[in-house]
Amino acid sequence: QVHLVESGGGLVQPGGSLRLSCAASGNSFSPNVMGWYRQAPGKERELVATITSSTSTKYADSVKGRFTIAKNTVYLQMNSLKPEDTAVYYCNAAVGIYSYWGQGTLVTVSS
């Protein structure tokens, strides 16, 4: 069993920064891909960024140049935040045929 716990969400003003972290635990945890997804009110969950075991990264067009994903604790550095980035952010781990999710952390971008 794999457990993912996100942290680092909160309220930030437009143009500000936040760093989200995802702590993972589990027996022989060796994910193929880890990533961040988000879900805004009334919208479907969408991909934000992913990173593979070989550190290949992928970003949604809406966050390219502003967000950075890294493997160490699988953090998501979010810069130049916009109100439209407001959402619950979820950490995801793909391990073989299984997909695991954290409980989510709320990011609110507002003045």
C-alpha positions in Angstrom: 0.0 0.0 0.0 1.2 3.5 -0.9 0.2 6.6 1.1 0.7 10.1 -0.3 0.4 13.2 1.8 0.5 16.7 0.2 1.5 19.8 2.0 2.3 23.5 1.3 -1.0 24.8 0.1 -2.5 28.0 1.3 -3.6 31.5 0.4 -1.2 33.6 -1.8 -1.6 36.9 -3.7 -1.4 37.0 -7.5 2.2 37.0 -8.6 3.3 35.1 -5.5 4.9 31.7 -5.0 4.2 28.5 -3.2 5.9 25.1 -3.0 3.9 22.0 -2.7 5.5 18.8 -1.4 4.3 15.2 -1.6 5.5 12.7 1.1 5.2 9.1 0.0 5.4 6.0 2.1 4.9 2.3 1.3 6.7 -0.9 0.9 9.3 -0.8 -1.9 7.9 2.4 -3.2 9.3 2.8 -6.7 6.9 4.8 -8.9 7.2 4.9 -12.7 5.7 8.4 -12.8 4.8 10.9 -10.2 2.8 14.0 -10.8 0.6 16.8 -9.7 -3.0 17.3 -10.8 -5.5 20.0 -9.8 -9.3 20.4 -9.7 -10.9 23.8 -9.6 -14.5 24.2 -8.4 -16.9 23.0 -11.0 -14.2 21.7 -13.3 -12.6 18.3 -14.0 -9.3 17.2 -12.6 -6.5 18.2 -14.9 -2.8 17.4 -15.2 -0.4 20.0 -14.0 3.0 18.3 -14.2 4.6 14.9 -14.2 8.0 13.5 -13.7 9.2 10.0 -14.6 11.7 7.8 -12.9 14.3 8.9 -15.5 13.4 12.6 -14.6 11.6 13.3 -17.8 9.1 16.1 -17.2 5.8 17.2 -18.7 3.8 20.3 -18.0 0.4 21.6 -18.9 0.6 24.6 -21.3 -1.0 26.8 -18.7 1.8 26.4 -16.2 4.9 26.1 -18.5 7.6 28.6 -17.5 5.9 29.2 -14.1 5.8 25.8 -12.4 8.7 23.3 -11.8 8.4 19.7 -10.7 11.3 17.8 -9.1 11.8 14.3 -7.7 13.1 15.2 -4.3 10.0 14.8 -2.2 8.2 15.4 -5.5 7.8 19.1 -4.9 6.0 21.5 -7.2 7.4 25.0 -7.2 4.7 27.4 -8.3 5.8 30.9 -9.3 3.9 33.9 -10.8 0.6 32.4 -9.5 -2.6 33.6 -11.1 -6.2 33.5 -9.7 -7.0 30.8 -12.3 -4.4 28.5 -10.5 -6.8 28.3 -7.6 -7.7 24.6 -7.1 -7.2 21.6 -4.9 -3.8 20.1 -5.9 -3.4 16.3 -5.8 -0.2 14.3 -5.8 -0.3 11.1 -7.9 2.0 8.1 -8.1 1.8 5.5 -10.8 3.3 2.2 -9.7 3.0 -0.6 -12.2 -0.7 -0.9 -13.1 -1.7 1.0 -9.9 -2.4 4.7 -9.4 -2.4 6.3 -6.0 -3.7 9.7 -4.9 -3.2 12.0 -2.0 -6.0 13.7 -0.2 -5.2 17.1 -1.9 -4.1 20.5 -0.7 -6.0 23.7 -1.4 -4.2 26.6 -3.2 -6.1 29.9 -3.3 -4.7 32.8 -5.3 -6.5 35.9 -4.4 -5.8 39.5 -3.4 
